[in-house]
């Protein structure tokens, strides 16, 4: 029998019920938080682009006759 306890969700109730019915069953592992690679990649790409632009400006100041393809 499942009792309603304010604040508990259906998932918590089901987990508690399954663990009480199978006390030797392996414990449920929580999934790790998703990695936040997209924002990190975006910031890293912007930093690398800015560094490349600075290097290109410096190279053009050192040798203005050198032609580079900017894309």
C-alpha positions as CSV (number, residue, x, y, z in Angstrom):
1,X,0.0,0.0,0.0
2,X,1.3,3.4,-0.9
3,X,0.6,6.3,1.4
4,X,0.4,9.9,0.2
5,X,2.9,12.1,1.8
6,X,2.8,15.7,0.8
7,X,6.0,16.7,-1.0
8,X,6.8,13.2,-2.4
9,X,6.5,12.6,-6.1
10,X,5.3,9.5,-7.8
11,X,8.9,8.6,-8.6
12,X,10.0,8.8,-5.0
13,X,7.0,6.7,-3.9
14,X,7.7,4.1,-6.6
15,X,11.4,4.0,-5.6
16,X,10.6,3.6,-1.9
17,X,8.0,0.8,-2.7
18,X,10.5,-1.1,-4.9
19,X,13.2,-0.9,-2.3
20,X,11.0,-2.1,0.4
21,X,9.7,-4.9,-1.7
22,X,13.2,-5.9,-2.8
23,X,15.6,-5.0,0.1
24,X,18.6,-6.7,-1.5
25,X,18.1,-5.1,-4.9
26,X,20.9,-2.8,-6.1
27,X,20.4,0.8,-5.2
28,X,19.3,3.2,-7.9
29,X,22.2,5.5,-9.0
30,X,21.5,9.1,-9.8
31,X,22.4,10.2,-13.3
32,X,25.2,12.8,-13.3
33,X,24.4,16.3,-14.4
34,X,24.9,16.9,-18.1
35,X,28.2,18.4,-19.1
36,X,28.2,21.9,-20.1
37,X,30.5,21.6,-23.0
38,X,28.7,23.8,-25.5
39,X,29.1,27.1,-23.5
40,X,32.7,26.3,-22.8
41,X,33.4,25.6,-26.4
42,X,31.7,28.8,-27.4
43,X,33.8,30.9,-25.0
44,X,37.0,29.1,-26.0
45,X,36.3,29.6,-29.7
46,X,35.7,33.3,-29.1
47,X,39.0,33.6,-27.2
48,X,40.9,31.8,-29.9
49,X,39.4,33.9,-32.6
50,X,40.3,37.1,-30.7
51,X,43.9,35.9,-30.2
52,X,44.2,35.0,-33.9
53,X,42.9,38.4,-34.9
54,X,45.5,40.1,-32.6
55,X,48.3,38.0,-34.1
56,X,47.2,38.8,-37.6
57,X,47.2,42.6,-36.8
58,X,50.6,42.3,-35.2
59,X,51.9,40.4,-38.2
60,X,50.5,43.0,-40.6
61,X,52.2,45.7,-38.6
62,X,55.6,43.9,-38.7
63,X,55.4,43.1,-42.4
64,X,52.6,44.9,-44.3
65,X,53.7,43.5,-47.6
66,X,52.8,39.9,-46.5
67,X,49.4,38.9,-47.9
68,X,47.2,36.7,-45.7
69,X,43.8,35.4,-46.5
70,X,41.3,36.5,-43.8
71,X,38.2,34.4,-43.7
